[in-house]
Amino acid sequence: MRLEWELESGLALPAPHGMSGKLQLVADCCAATEDLPAPCAVHVLLTDDARIQSVNLAQRGVDHATDVLSFPTVAYAKGKTARTSLWALRREYDADLRACFLGDVLISLPHALSQAHEYGHNLMRELCYLLAHGIFHLCGYDHAVPTDQKEMRTMEEKALRMAGETRGDSPASPPDDGQLLALAREAMQRSYSPYSRFRVGACVLCEDGRVYTGCNVENASFGLTNCAERTAIFKAVSEGATGFNAIAIAAEGAAPWPCGACRQVLNEFAPDIRVLVTWGEGQTGEMRLSQLLPHGFGPKDLP
């Protein structure tokens, strides 16, 4: 999912480090949880209570501030959500974004800070929850009645657990293979591949349940190009992860089995990692790295 977010002029984030990447991951996990049938985009504004109250009054006739507001652009049929509304999504296709625009989410930074303190977790966890809540509203979910509320909460928690954001001591629930492949396809949308035009995305699943995504990043000096698999692995290692259970890789026109360099990098950390690939119209494949790189040379072979 393409996430366009901005901070209200004059506001400052208490802990901005890593925020863009984390919010993007949550948005991707929401897209994978909903199984969006087309590339989508959302706009998010982190603002203050005064702006929220003003918009709430103008748009909903409610004269007070709240933590999050969502304004969907897609007109869903009764009982439908984004996953079953491909044609409704396509009506909101934005050529500049190269995605179907789902709508806007406004989040009150003061409310987020207050609620984070009240619930005993950090600001990032609260912003992740409010973002997921807003995105699922844009996907057609609501909480006006108990049954709808339960469904929406289930979707929110599933996406947040996938992104590694859990409540209290609740363990992260690792994504299944289909969700890993969906996250790889989301990462593929951010590929920088102006020379080959061969877009690739990857999602690596860590032993502790965390996921990291990456895309291929090409360079005018072709040898400096970095593959999606290595982008994802390097991101994970830079955050302290060195054990991996699976990696999913997505492309469009051909099966994106890892190149030799990527196989060697994977072998450094997980010699028998499961490698999942997807391409074309839902085609998939799976192999162990030990099959793709027999007799691989790694740390075990050095003194």
Disulfide bonds with the S-S distance in Angstrom:
none
